[in-house]
Amino acid sequence: MTHPHLHWTLDPGPLAAMAVGSVIYVRRFRAARQEAGGRGAGWLHAAAFAGCVAVLLAALVSPLDGLGENYLFSAHMAQHVLLGDIAPLLLLLSLSRVIMRPATRRLTSLERRLGALASPLAFIALWLVLIYFWHVPALYDAALRHPLVHAVEHLCFFCAGAAVWWPLVQPVPMRRRLTGLAPFRYIFGAKVGLAALGLYLTWSTAVVYGYYEHVPRIWGLSAIDDQNVGGALMLVEQSIVLLTALVILFVRMLAQSEEDERRRERLEDAAPA
């Protein structure tokens, strides 16, 4: 059994992208606070952005990157979960309508031009197509063997995650909004749509990605056991995120219902006057 060589990956590309993104965010955050105070940019927004950067560092700079490339499919799956689900969600949660104001008009115009392609259904389709596309064995192995392809894969995962979370978070309001129980159906469909891949990898009995048949084995995990762990990790993460999202949506729906009821009562009280 081989002992893994773990090290931090100080690749200038991801570090430079995170640095530029952080500078832009800090400038907009400060401008939004000056314009609208805590409503425009609160410390929860700042905490979400810091969390996004921390998750990206864990995925792209920490030893997890080398562990996934050189030893374990399960570590690579953990990296993809961070890049394709957690980091995009935190980024969108770090944005407010005031922070996004300089881009609002452009995004609204783009949404009009895209028509039906700028809809929740299209965003779910994009999420599933990109995730399943990059898990085709030939493409998955090619990404591990070629750094440029690997970078494109990671970018696609991040964009897919941002797309699937956008209709729920909506830093810029959408024309085709999710109303009523639609947000529950939306997030359920997105997460369950990915469950087939996780289930297949969890219970598979043959190695799907040949690349991991030729890497050193560590921690007593065979290639098939490693693959099963990776699939289970995907299922567990998707399940936790789904349950958390459903609870938050339910609480938000109750709060909105109470607010609507109070507004109705105020209108009724004002009617006789």
Residue pairs with C-beta under 8 A, 6 or more apart in sequence:
1 217
1 218
1 219
1 220
2 71
2 216
2 217
2 218
3 218
4 67
4 70
4 71
4 216
4 218
4 219
5 66
5 70
6 63
6 66
6 67
7 63
7 66
8 61
8 62
8 63
9 60
9 61
9 62
9 63
9 65
9 66
10 61
11 60
11 61
13 151
14 56
14 60
14 61
15 61
18 53
18 56
18 57
21 53
22 49
22 53
25 49
25 94
25 99
28 41
28 99
28 102
29 41
29 45
29 46
29 49
29 99
30 41
32 40
32 41
32 96
32 98
32 99
32 101
33 40
33 41
35 98
36 98
39 96
39 98
40 96
40 98
40 99
41 96
41 98
41 99
42 96
44 93
45 93
45 94
45 95
45 96
45 99
46 94
48 90
48 91
48 93
48 94
49 90
49 91
49 94
51 90
52 87
52 90
52 91
52 94
55 82
55 86
55 87
55 90
56 82
56 83
56 87
58 64
58 82
59 65
59 79
59 82
59 83
59 87
60 79
60 83
60 154
64 75
64 78
64 79
65 79
67 75
68 75
68 76
68 77
68 78
68 79
69 76
69 144
70 215
70 216
71 215
71 216
71 217
71 218
72 212
72 215
72 218
72 221
72 226
72 230
73 209
73 212
73 223
73 226
73 227
73 229
73 230
74 221
74 226
74 227
74 229
74 230
74 233
76 144
76 230
77 230
77 231
77 233
77 234
78 230
78 233
80 157
81 233
81 234
81 237
83 154
83 157
83 158
83 161
84 131
84 157
84 158
84 160
84 161
85 161
85 237
85 238
85 241
86 161
87 158
87 161
88 158
88 159
88 160
88 161
88 162
88 164
88 165
89 161
89 165
89 169
89 241
91 162
92 162
92 165
92 166
92 169
92 171
93 169
95 169
95 171
96 171
97 104
97 171
97 172
97 173
99 171
100 107
100 171
100 172
103 172
104 172
107 172
108 172
108 175
110 118
111 118
111 174
111 175
112 118
112 175
116 122
118 174
118 175
118 176
119 176
120 167
120 174
120 176
120 178
120 182
120 186
123 163
123 164
123 166
123 167
124 164
124 186
124 189
124 190
124 193
126 160
126 163
126 164
127 160
127 161
127 163
127 164
127 190
127 193
128 190
128 193
128 194
130 156
130 157
130 159
130 160
131 157
131 160
131 194
131 197
132 197
133 139
133 156
134 140
134 143
134 153
134 156
134 157
135 197
137 208
137 209
137 210
139 149
139 153
140 209
140 211
141 209
141 210
141 211
142 149
143 149
143 150
143 152
143 153
144 150
144 211
145 211
164 190
166 174
167 174
167 177
167 178
167 183
167 186
168 178
168 183
168 186
168 187
168 245
168 249
170 177
178 186
183 249
184 246
184 249
184 250
187 242
187 245
187 246
187 249
188 242
188 246
191 238
191 239
191 241
191 242
192 242
194 234
194 238
195 235
195 238
197 231
197 234
198 231
198 232
198 234
198 235
198 238
199 231
199 235
200 231
201 208
201 227
201 228
201 230
201 231
201 234
202 228
202 231
202 232
202 235
203 228
203 231
204 224
204 227
204 228
204 231
205 224
206 224
207 213
207 223
207 224
207 227
208 227
209 227
212 223
212 226
212 227
213 223
217 223
221 229
